[in-house]
Amino acid sequence: MTNIPEHPSTTNALVYDTKSQTFHFNTSLSVPTPDASKGDHLIRVHTTALCNGELDWPTLFPGVIFSDNPDGLIVPGYDVAGTLITAPPASGFKPGDEIIARTHPSRPGNCREYSICRSEEMALKPQKLTWAEAASVPVSALTAWQALFDHAGVRGFDDPQSRGKKILIIAAAGSVGIWLVQLAKMAGLEVVAQVGNLANERLVSDLGASEVVNHKTTGLKAWAETSGPVDIVFDLLGGKTLEDAWYCVKDNGTLISIVDSPKPKMPNELEGNNVKSEFFIVAPNGPQLAEISRLTNEGQFLTMVDSVWNFRDYEGAFAKLKSGTARGKVVIKVAE
């Protein structure tokens, strides 16, 4: 381990109690101790961004959430932007580096002034972004990247077999959707974006969508009958929308959801269709995040922050997230 700069022994942290479903602002939580054998880096957290539904993860996925969390400490916020304080000897990062990461939910998150990131989770922060903008990137951008390049069969930005394919992005103006629109456009795909209002129609058009479907005026099934189906469908909403998404994908096409497993939502009348369907959860991936960071720093991508909240105003941040009205990421400023 490199020389450790001075830092306090305790830290402010937001802790969530799953039984009472309440928060506790802890002013004396011990600063975590990095384990060099696991590639741990101690991070001074500047900002973290919240994920919709993350407070339900301990109940829904206890085997994951507590697998590397022996104390059962639930600290929200798995997007992080911060400054590296310590690094293990074999790290490609050094103290003082400004980094971003999607940390694994098997460990406490980053609504605390000091946190742990591992080598395989991190990338250097895009220098052109503010701390709030930087925290908005990892989970959303990695989800979109992995959906397109790891699960939908698009083999990068120069894949001739994918160029010209038509894709539908459901909830395209959301925090993941805006990244999917931009990545797919850059990869040469024709993007159809489903949104819910005029402002979002303009947004996704500006980002590269060639066609926009407003779900308040045109349902997915009705759209598919006149304009579909498409080669790839990305569902970012689930529920009845995921069921209707089946009508929008071609035979031999691909349906990807980040909300629920698509197969049980297949309408009975479509059984037998030869469609690849998949549900996945984003995984930390430092090399992918580094490429996203590089391209973002070059001005290739637009980030979107809905709002920035002071640390002790966390209740407002979670209320905004739960309202479903956030346009972009909800960010908590943990420290300057």
PAPA-953318 format. One record per residue (C-alpha): residue in one letter; x, y, z. Coordinates in steps of 0.02 Angstrom, whole numbers, plus 32768, in hexadecimal, padded with zeros to 4 digits. Example, Ala and Ser with C-alpha at 12.3 -4.5 7.8 and 13.67 -1.06 7.14 Angstrom:
2
A82677F1F8186 S82AC7FCB8165 
END
This chain:
336
M800080008000 T803D80AE7FD7 N8054812E8060 I7FAB815B80A6 P7F84821580AF E7F358251814E H7E7A823A8157 P7DFE822E81E5 S7DD881888239 T7D1C81A4822A T7CAE81E3819E N7C0082278180 A7B9581A3812B L7AE1818680FA V7AA880DB813A Y7A0580888109 D79A98012817E T794A7F908119 K78D97F5A81A8 S7896800681D2 Q78B480488120 T78FF80E68169 F79A281458154 H7A1F817181DB F7AA281F881BF N7B3681AE821C T7BBC822D824C S7C3781B08294 L7C41811C821F S7CF080D28217 V7D5080FA8179 P7D618055811A T7E0A7FFF811A P7E487FD3806B D7E7A7F1D804C A7F0B7F1F7FD1 S7EF17E667FA7 K7E467E927F60 G7E837F297EFE D7E317FA37F77 H7E4D805E7F63 L7E1580DC7FE6 I7DB181667F92 R7D8282137FCE V7CD1821E7F8A H7C9A82C17F39 T7BF5828B7EEB T7B8881F27ED7 A7AF181D47E69 L7A58816F7E9C C7A0980DB7E41 N794E80C07E38 G791C802E7EA5 E79C480177EFA L7977801B7FA9 D79187F7D7F7B W79B47F1C7F47 P79DE7EDA7FF6 T79317E887FFD L792C7E4F7F48 F79E07E157F38 P7A237DF17FE7 G7A9F7D707FA6 V7AF37DF77F3E I7AE37E8D7FB1 F7B2C7E37804A S7BAD7DC77FF3 D7C3E7E3E8017 N7BEC7E9F80A4 P7C037E3F8147 D7BBF7ECE81B1 G7B207EDA8149 L7B397F968138 I7AC87FE280B3 V7B1080848071 P7ABA80BA7FCF G7B0881057F33 Y7B6A80927EBE D7BA1811A7E45 V7C35817C7E87 A7CAA82087E55 G7D39822B7ECA T7DF3823F7EED L7E6181AA7F0E I7EB381AE7FBA T7F1081087FBC A7F3A80827F3C P7F7F7FD17F49 P802D7FB47EFF A7FF27F627E5E S7F707FE77E36 G7F7080467D94 F7F2E80DB7DF7 K7F88814B7E72 P7F5781B97F05 G7F13825E7EC7 D7EC182157E2C E7E1082507E0D I7DA781B87DE6 I7CF8817A7DBF A7CB480CD7DE4 R7C1D805E7DED T7C4180027E8E H7BFC7F547EAA P7B5C7F4F7F11 S7BA17EBE7F76 R7BFD7F447FDB P7BBC7FE18031 G7BA1806F7FB5 N7BE3811F7FAA C7B6F8191800C R7C0181A78084 E7C97821A8083 Y7D14818C8072 S7CF280ED8011 I7D4780597FBC C7D5C80407F01 R7DB57FAF7EAF S7E2A7FB27E1A E7DB07F5B7DA5 E7D257FD77DCC M7D7F807C7DAC A7DAF80F17D20 L7DF9819E7D1F K7D7782277D2A P7D5382867C88 Q7DA9832B7CAE K7D2B83937C50 L7C9E835B7CC4 T7C6F83A37D6C W7C6B83307E02 A7BAE83257DF5 E7BB382FE7D3B A7C3B827D7D56 A7BD4821F7DD8 S7B4482137D5D V7BAB81AB7CE3 P7BDF80FE7D22 V7B3F80987D40 S7ADA80E57CB3 A7B6380E57C30 L7BA180367C5C T7AEF7FF27C56 A7AD6803A7BA9 W7B8380007B6E Q7B6A7F4E7BAB A7AB77F467B68 L7AF17F767ABA F7B9C7F267AAB D7B967E927B23 H7AE17E597B16 A7A957E997A73 G7B207E577A04 V7B627EFD79C3 R7C1E7EE679B3 G7C5A7F9679D1 F7C4D80397972 D7C937FF178D0 D7C297F5378C0 P7BF07F4A780A Q7B6F7EC37832 S7B167F3778AB R7B1C7FD9784B G7A70800B780D K7A127F987883 K79797FE578D0 I79667FEB798D L78DD80247A03 I790B80707AAB I787B80747B28 A788A81047BA5 A791281507B39 A791981F57B99 G794681A17C3E S79F481997C88 V7A1E80F57C2E G79B9811E7B93 I7A1981BB7B66 W7ABB81567B66 L7A6D80CD7AFB V7A32814D7A7B Q7ADF81997A6E L7B3F80F57A6A A7ACB80A679EA K7AD4813F797A M7B91813D7984 A7B9080847955 G7B2D80AB78B7 L7A84806678ED E79DD80B778C4 V799080EC7968 V78D780F07991 A78BC81427A3B Q7820812F7AA6 V780081C17B1E G776D82147B75 N776E82CF7B53 L779F83537AD5 A783A838C7B32 N787E82DB7B32 E785182C77A7A R78C4835A7A56 L794B83177AC9 V7959826B7A79 S794F82B479CB D79E1832679F4 L7A41828F7A36 G7A2C822F7994 A798381D8798D S793D81D478DC E788C81AB7915 V783081D179B7 V7798817979FF N773481D57A85 H76E1814F7AEF K765781C87B23 T761781CE7A71 T7655812B7A23 G766180827A7B L76EF800D7A52 K767F7F887A06 A762A80087996 W76D2804F7963 A77157FA27938 E76807F8278C5 T76A8801B785C S7763803A786F G77B37FA078BF P77F37F2478E4 V78AB7F487906 D794A7EE3791A I796D7F0D79D1 V78FC7F4B7A5D F793F7F907B01 D78C07F957B8E L78E8800A7C1F L783B800A7C71 G77FB7F587C88 G77477F2B7CB3 K76C27F3A7C2B T773E7F9A7BBF L77B07F027BBA E771D7E967B83 D76F67F107AF5 A77AD7F157AC5 W779E7E647A84 Y77327EA479F5 C77BE7F1A79C0 V784B7E9F79A3 K78687E3D7903 D78727D8278F8 N792B7D597916 G793B7E00796D T79717E2C7A1E L79107E6D7AB5 I79787EAA7B49 S79307EE67BF0 I798A7F2E7C87 V78EC7F257CF1 D78A67E767CE4 S78B67DD27C87 P78607DE87BDE K782E7D327BC2 P77A07D2A7C42 K77597DC97BF6 M774A7D7F7B47 P76947D857B0B N764D7CD87AEC E76297D007A36 L76E37D1E7A17 E77207C7A7A60 G77927C2279E5 N77E17CC279A6 N789C7CAF7992 V78D27D4479FB K796A7D4D7A6B S79307D997B0F E799B7DC57BA4 F79997E1C7C4C F7A3C7E587C96 I7A827EBF7D25 V7B127F347D01 A7BBD7EFB7D3E P7C4F7F697D72 N7CCD7F717CE4 G7D637FE57CF0 P7DA17FD37C3B Q7CF47FF87BF4 L7CE1808C7C6A A7D8C80CD7C35 E7D5680CC7B7E I7CB481247BAC S7D1881A47C0F R7D8E81C17B7D L7D0281DC7B01 T7CA4824C7B7A N7D3F82B67B93 E7D4982C87AD6 G7C99830F7AD5 Q7C4982787A83 F7BC082637B06 L7B4582D07B63 T7B2B82AD7C1C M7A8D82DB7C78 V7A7A830C7D2E D79C983297D6E S79F983787E14 V7A8583867E93 W7A6083797F4E N7AC983A17FE5 F7AF7830B804F R7A80833080DD D79F283508062 Y79F382978034 E793882848057 G791283007FCB A798582A27F56 F792F81FC7F74 A7884824D7F68 K78B382937EBE L78F281E97E86 K785381927EC2 S77E282127E6E G780E81CF7DC2 T781F82817D80 A78DD828B7D7F R792582B87CD5 G79D482737CE5 K7A2F823C7D81 V7A0D82757E33 V7AB5829F7E82 I7AE782B77F37 K7B7C83297F5B V7BD682CF7FE7 A7C6E83407FF7 E7CC283D07F9B 
END
